[in-house]
Every structure is written in C-alpha cells, then in structure tokens.
C-alpha cells in the first residue's frame, strides 16, 4: 500500500508542485528534488524492487545528472531543472529514459516558443497585478522548463511501471 501511495499520489503531487513552483517563482527548491529522490528510495524499499532493477534506476538518475549538469554548466538550463530531471529519472528508469527526455523536449519546445512569443507583446494591465506574470514576462528571465519535465514524467511513469502497478491494491 505504501508503494502504491508513493507512485500514484506522492510522485504526481511532487511533479505538480515542481511545475507550479517553477512557473510562479522560476525556482525548483532543493527540498522538492530531494523529496522526489527520497520518495523513490522509499518506493524501491516498499515495493520490494529487485537490486538489479534498482541499479538500473540509479544509473538513469546518475546519467541524467551528468548530462543535465553539463547543460547547466553551459547555461542552457537552470540548476533546479537539472536536479528535477535527474531525480525524476530515478522513477523513470533507464529503459524509459529516452521516452522521458524526448517527450520533455517535445513539450518544452512549444512552451519556450509560447513564452518567448508572449514576451514580444505588451503585458495586459490585469496581468501587471500578478508579480509572477511580470517576472515571467521579463526577457531577462529564463523559461520555467520544470513544467515540461514534470508533464513528461507524468505521461511516461505509467508506461515505466506498467498500468498493473497503478491499479488499486
């Protein structure tokens, strides 16, 4: 039951929280990425995940961390995005990691273009009352890519775990 709650409630909540946090503050807290990591470790124990499977999930997280750290070092993504992608990759596993990364890219492209396009237009007066909207509209501000990362995770996780894992115990 604990494994089910982690997979079907805690993980989706953390993804939604990370996406909303990135949109509203342009930050993904270390607490959130730490909870995603810790949640996976507890899930692995509670579900009785085989050691071999655990190693592959850890490899997915480590590989993603190396790649996203390099992207962060080049200034292509934010540090929160890098940590969120890596901790999320633990849940996804190595077998479904390409699906996750490709889908995050496919979702992130239109997100980026939409925000850049919106920034080329004046911000409506009503939106000026919302500090997050003003900040998001600022051309010096990055793109809240955590939205695409979280959305891709929510789409790929059911395939990674199998729908039988998502059925009520």
ZADO-1210 file (C-alpha; in nm, 4 decimals, padded with zeros to 6 digits):
<atoms>
<atom x="00.0000" y="00.0000" z="00.0000" code="UNK" pos="1"/>
<atom x="00.2848" y="00.2428" z="00.0804" code="UNK" pos="2"/>
<atom x="00.4441" y="00.1820" z="-00.2584" code="UNK" pos="3"/>
<atom x="00.1099" y="00.2435" z="-00.4283" code="UNK" pos="4"/>
<atom x="00.0601" y="00.5735" z="-00.2429" code="UNK" pos="5"/>
<atom x="00.4093" y="00.6895" z="-00.3338" code="UNK" pos="6"/>
<atom x="00.3669" y="00.6028" z="-00.7006" code="UNK" pos="7"/>
<atom x="00.0110" y="00.7210" z="-00.7520" code="UNK" pos="8"/>
<atom x="-00.0193" y="01.0142" z="-00.5121" code="UNK" pos="9"/>
<atom x="00.3134" y="01.1438" z="-00.3807" code="UNK" pos="10"/>
<atom x="00.5056" y="01.1363" z="-00.7099" code="UNK" pos="11"/>
<atom x="00.2323" y="01.3134" z="-00.9125" code="UNK" pos="12"/>
<atom x="00.1886" y="01.5705" z="-00.6335" code="UNK" pos="13"/>
<atom x="00.5613" y="01.6452" z="-00.6301" code="UNK" pos="14"/>
<atom x="00.5655" y="01.6823" z="-01.0082" code="UNK" pos="15"/>
<atom x="00.2701" y="01.9207" z="-00.9987" code="UNK" pos="16"/>
<atom x="00.4301" y="02.1164" z="-00.7153" code="UNK" pos="17"/>
<atom x="00.7626" y="02.1419" z="-00.9004" code="UNK" pos="18"/>
<atom x="00.5887" y="02.2661" z="-01.2166" code="UNK" pos="19"/>
<atom x="00.3778" y="02.5207" z="-01.0292" code="UNK" pos="20"/>
<atom x="00.6756" y="02.6384" z="-00.8264" code="UNK" pos="21"/>
<atom x="00.8838" y="02.6858" z="-01.1401" code="UNK" pos="22"/>
<atom x="00.6044" y="02.8798" z="-01.3092" code="UNK" pos="23"/>
<atom x="00.5360" y="03.1052" z="-01.0106" code="UNK" pos="24"/>
<atom x="00.8876" y="03.1605" z="-00.8750" code="UNK" pos="25"/>
<atom x="01.1233" y="03.0429" z="-01.1507" code="UNK" pos="26"/>
<atom x="01.2813" y="02.8134" z="-00.8914" code="UNK" pos="27"/>
<atom x="01.2582" y="02.4457" z="-00.8113" code="UNK" pos="28"/>
<atom x="01.3522" y="02.4019" z="-00.4496" code="UNK" pos="29"/>
<atom x="01.6180" y="02.1546" z="-00.3423" code="UNK" pos="30"/>
<atom x="01.3563" y="02.0269" z="-00.0963" code="UNK" pos="31"/>
<atom x="01.1298" y="01.9262" z="-00.3826" code="UNK" pos="32"/>
<atom x="01.4020" y="01.7470" z="-00.5771" code="UNK" pos="33"/>
<atom x="01.5218" y="01.5901" z="-00.2517" code="UNK" pos="34"/>
<atom x="01.1700" y="01.4648" z="-00.1803" code="UNK" pos="35"/>
<atom x="01.1462" y="01.3204" z="-00.5330" code="UNK" pos="36"/>
<atom x="01.4755" y="01.1372" z="-00.4694" code="UNK" pos="37"/>
<atom x="01.3776" y="01.0216" z="-00.1188" code="UNK" pos="38"/>
<atom x="01.0325" y="00.9213" z="-00.2403" code="UNK" pos="39"/>
<atom x="01.1881" y="00.6948" z="-00.4989" code="UNK" pos="40"/>
<atom x="01.4184" y="00.5326" z="-00.2441" code="UNK" pos="41"/>
<atom x="01.1251" y="00.4656" z="-00.0110" code="UNK" pos="42"/>
<atom x="00.9250" y="00.3351" z="-00.3090" code="UNK" pos="43"/>
<atom x="01.2084" y="00.0988" z="-00.4036" code="UNK" pos="44"/>
<atom x="01.2137" y="-00.0437" z="-00.0492" code="UNK" pos="45"/>
<atom x="00.8345" y="-00.0559" z="-00.0058" code="UNK" pos="46"/>
<atom x="00.7758" y="-00.2227" z="-00.3414" code="UNK" pos="47"/>
<atom x="01.0478" y="-00.4821" z="-00.2926" code="UNK" pos="48"/>
<atom x="01.2250" y="-00.3661" z="-00.6067" code="UNK" pos="49"/>
<atom x="01.4926" y="-00.6140" z="-00.7134" code="UNK" pos="50"/>
<atom x="01.8531" y="-00.4989" z="-00.6715" code="UNK" pos="51"/>
<atom x="01.9170" y="-00.5302" z="-01.0433" code="UNK" pos="52"/>
<atom x="01.6204" y="-00.3043" z="-01.1200" code="UNK" pos="53"/>
<atom x="01.7300" y="-00.0569" z="-00.8525" code="UNK" pos="54"/>
<atom x="02.0748" y="-00.0357" z="-01.0109" code="UNK" pos="55"/>
<atom x="01.9204" y="00.0485" z="-01.3494" code="UNK" pos="56"/>
<atom x="01.7036" y="00.3192" z="-01.1940" code="UNK" pos="57"/>
<atom x="02.0047" y="00.4637" z="-01.0113" code="UNK" pos="58"/>
<atom x="02.2002" y="00.4544" z="-01.3382" code="UNK" pos="59"/>
<atom x="01.9224" y="00.6529" z="-01.5066" code="UNK" pos="60"/>
<atom x="01.9406" y="00.9164" z="-01.2345" code="UNK" pos="61"/>
<atom x="02.3205" y="00.9356" z="-01.2445" code="UNK" pos="62"/>
<atom x="02.3368" y="00.9553" z="-01.6250" code="UNK" pos="63"/>
<atom x="02.0720" y="01.2261" z="-01.6311" code="UNK" pos="64"/>
<atom x="02.2524" y="01.4199" z="-01.3582" code="UNK" pos="65"/>
<atom x="02.5782" y="01.4157" z="-01.5557" code="UNK" pos="66"/>
<atom x="02.4079" y="01.5275" z="-01.8772" code="UNK" pos="67"/>
<atom x="02.1954" y="01.7958" z="-01.7135" code="UNK" pos="68"/>
<atom x="02.4887" y="01.9233" z="-01.5056" code="UNK" pos="69"/>
<atom x="02.6824" y="01.9770" z="-01.8287" code="UNK" pos="70"/>
<atom x="02.3807" y="02.1575" z="-01.9736" code="UNK" pos="71"/>
<atom x="02.3597" y="02.3716" z="-01.6591" code="UNK" pos="72"/>
<atom x="02.7324" y="02.4498" z="-01.6776" code="UNK" pos="73"/>
<atom x="02.6822" y="02.5777" z="-02.0330" code="UNK" pos="74"/>
<atom x="02.3895" y="02.7940" z="-01.9204" code="UNK" pos="75"/>
<atom x="02.1326" y="02.6014" z="-02.1236" code="UNK" pos="76"/>
<atom x="01.9127" y="02.5036" z="-01.8300" code="UNK" pos="77"/>
<atom x="01.8696" y="02.6050" z="-01.4687" code="UNK" pos="78"/>
<atom x="02.0090" y="02.4126" z="-01.1754" code="UNK" pos="79"/>
<atom x="01.6626" y="02.3244" z="-01.0467" code="UNK" pos="80"/>
<atom x="01.5715" y="02.1808" z="-01.3863" code="UNK" pos="81"/>
<atom x="01.8878" y="01.9694" z="-01.3858" code="UNK" pos="82"/>
<atom x="01.8171" y="01.8305" z="-01.0384" code="UNK" pos="83"/>
<atom x="01.4480" y="01.7722" z="-01.1136" code="UNK" pos="84"/>
<atom x="01.5290" y="01.5830" z="-01.4337" code="UNK" pos="85"/>
<atom x="01.7845" y="01.3652" z="-01.2527" code="UNK" pos="86"/>
<atom x="01.5641" y="01.2833" z="-00.9541" code="UNK" pos="87"/>
<atom x="01.2703" y="01.2162" z="-01.1849" code="UNK" pos="88"/>
<atom x="01.4872" y="00.9860" z="-01.3976" code="UNK" pos="89"/>
<atom x="01.5206" y="00.7620" z="-01.0909" code="UNK" pos="90"/>
<atom x="01.1489" y="00.6942" z="-01.1109" code="UNK" pos="91"/>
<atom x="01.1520" y="00.6564" z="-01.4898" code="UNK" pos="92"/>
<atom x="01.4396" y="00.4098" z="-01.5112" code="UNK" pos="93"/>
<atom x="01.6928" y="00.3553" z="-01.7855" code="UNK" pos="94"/>
<atom x="01.4580" y="00.1661" z="-02.0181" code="UNK" pos="95"/>
<atom x="01.2126" y="00.4584" z="-02.0432" code="UNK" pos="96"/>
<atom x="01.4629" y="00.7415" z="-02.0046" code="UNK" pos="97"/>
<atom x="01.4762" y="00.8186" z="-02.3792" code="UNK" pos="98"/>
<atom x="01.0946" y="00.8445" z="-02.3843" code="UNK" pos="99"/>
<atom x="01.1055" y="01.0881" z="-02.0941" code="UNK" pos="100"/>
<atom x="01.3796" y="01.3061" z="-02.2377" code="UNK" pos="101"/>
<atom x="01.2285" y="01.3170" z="-02.5860" code="UNK" pos="102"/>
<atom x="00.8819" y="01.3985" z="-02.4527" code="UNK" pos="103"/>
<atom x="01.0233" y="01.6689" z="-02.2222" code="UNK" pos="104"/>
<atom x="01.1937" y="01.8206" z="-02.5264" code="UNK" pos="105"/>
<atom x="00.8774" y="01.7991" z="-02.7357" code="UNK" pos="106"/>
<atom x="00.6754" y="01.9668" z="-02.4603" code="UNK" pos="107"/>
<atom x="00.9466" y="02.2171" z="-02.3717" code="UNK" pos="108"/>
<atom x="00.9897" y="02.3474" z="-02.7253" code="UNK" pos="109"/>
<atom x="00.6353" y="02.4816" z="-02.7632" code="UNK" pos="110"/>
<atom x="00.6417" y="02.6045" z="-02.4023" code="UNK" pos="111"/>
<atom x="00.9570" y="02.8032" z="-02.4758" code="UNK" pos="112"/>
<atom x="00.8233" y="02.9406" z="-02.8031" code="UNK" pos="113"/>
<atom x="00.4928" y="03.0403" z="-02.6418" code="UNK" pos="114"/>
<atom x="00.6665" y="03.2266" z="-02.3583" code="UNK" pos="115"/>
<atom x="00.9099" y="03.3980" z="-02.5944" code="UNK" pos="116"/>
<atom x="00.6202" y="03.4948" z="-02.8200" code="UNK" pos="117"/>
<atom x="00.4194" y="03.6294" z="-02.5260" code="UNK" pos="118"/>
<atom x="00.7205" y="03.8333" z="-02.4156" code="UNK" pos="119"/>
<atom x="00.7214" y="04.0114" z="-02.7503" code="UNK" pos="120"/>
<atom x="00.3760" y="04.1518" z="-02.6718" code="UNK" pos="121"/>
<atom x="00.2885" y="04.4056" z="-02.4051" code="UNK" pos="122"/>
<atom x="00.1674" y="04.2553" z="-02.0799" code="UNK" pos="123"/>
<atom x="-00.2071" y="04.3179" z="-02.0267" code="UNK" pos="124"/>
<atom x="-00.2921" y="04.5602" z="-01.7446" code="UNK" pos="125"/>
<atom x="-00.4663" y="04.2915" z="-01.5413" code="UNK" pos="126"/>
<atom x="-00.1522" y="04.0728" z="-01.5515" code="UNK" pos="127"/>
<atom x="00.0552" y="04.3586" z="-01.4074" code="UNK" pos="128"/>
<atom x="-00.1139" y="04.2892" z="-01.0724" code="UNK" pos="129"/>
<atom x="00.0499" y="03.9456" z="-01.0536" code="UNK" pos="130"/>
<atom x="00.4229" y="03.9587" z="-00.9684" code="UNK" pos="131"/>
<atom x="00.4852" y="03.6119" z="-01.1168" code="UNK" pos="132"/>
<atom x="00.3351" y="03.7228" z="-01.4505" code="UNK" pos="133"/>
<atom x="00.5536" y="04.0335" z="-01.4581" code="UNK" pos="134"/>
<atom x="00.8592" y="03.8227" z="-01.3738" code="UNK" pos="135"/>
<atom x="00.7709" y="03.5568" z="-01.6333" code="UNK" pos="136"/>
<atom x="00.7216" y="03.8292" z="-01.8960" code="UNK" pos="137"/>
<atom x="01.0666" y="03.9764" z="-01.8290" code="UNK" pos="138"/>
<atom x="01.3013" y="03.8976" z="-02.1188" code="UNK" pos="139"/>
<atom x="01.5908" y="03.8550" z="-01.8732" code="UNK" pos="140"/>
<atom x="01.4073" y="03.5700" z="-01.7026" code="UNK" pos="141"/>
<atom x="01.4585" y="03.2092" z="-01.8037" code="UNK" pos="142"/>
<atom x="01.1959" y="02.9595" z="-01.9107" code="UNK" pos="143"/>
<atom x="01.0177" y="02.7515" z="-01.6441" code="UNK" pos="144"/>
<atom x="01.1225" y="02.4240" z="-01.8063" code="UNK" pos="145"/>
<atom x="01.0216" y="02.2319" z="-01.4940" code="UNK" pos="146"/>
<atom x="00.6695" y="02.2414" z="-01.6368" code="UNK" pos="147"/>
<atom x="00.7758" y="02.0317" z="-01.9365" code="UNK" pos="148"/>
<atom x="00.9876" y="01.7988" z="-01.7219" code="UNK" pos="149"/>
<atom x="00.7019" y="01.7350" z="-01.4801" code="UNK" pos="150"/>
<atom x="00.4427" y="01.6873" z="-01.7539" code="UNK" pos="151"/>
<atom x="00.6667" y="01.4416" z="-01.9394" code="UNK" pos="152"/>
<atom x="00.7237" y="01.2468" z="-01.6171" code="UNK" pos="153"/>
<atom x="00.3506" y="01.2166" z="-01.5538" code="UNK" pos="154"/>
<atom x="00.2999" y="01.0810" z="-01.9048" code="UNK" pos="155"/>
<atom x="00.5926" y="00.8352" z="-01.9005" code="UNK" pos="156"/>
<atom x="00.5707" y="00.6948" z="-01.5454" code="UNK" pos="157"/>
<atom x="00.2631" y="00.4781" z="-01.6153" code="UNK" pos="158"/>
<atom x="00.4492" y="00.3095" z="-01.9019" code="UNK" pos="159"/>
<atom x="00.7639" y="00.2731" z="-01.6922" code="UNK" pos="160"/>
<atom x="00.5829" y="00.0972" z="-01.4090" code="UNK" pos="161"/>
<atom x="00.3071" y="-00.0730" z="-01.6030" code="UNK" pos="162"/>
<atom x="-00.0572" y="00.0013" z="-01.5556" code="UNK" pos="163"/>
<atom x="-00.0978" y="-00.3008" z="-01.3280" code="UNK" pos="164"/>
<atom x="00.1141" y="-00.1117" z="-01.0696" code="UNK" pos="165"/>
<atom x="-00.1323" y="00.1775" z="-01.0859" code="UNK" pos="166"/>
<atom x="-00.4403" y="-00.0335" z="-01.0062" code="UNK" pos="167"/>
<atom x="-00.5702" y="-00.0186" z="-00.6519" code="UNK" pos="168"/>
<atom x="-00.4081" y="-00.2848" z="-00.4337" code="UNK" pos="169"/>
</atoms>
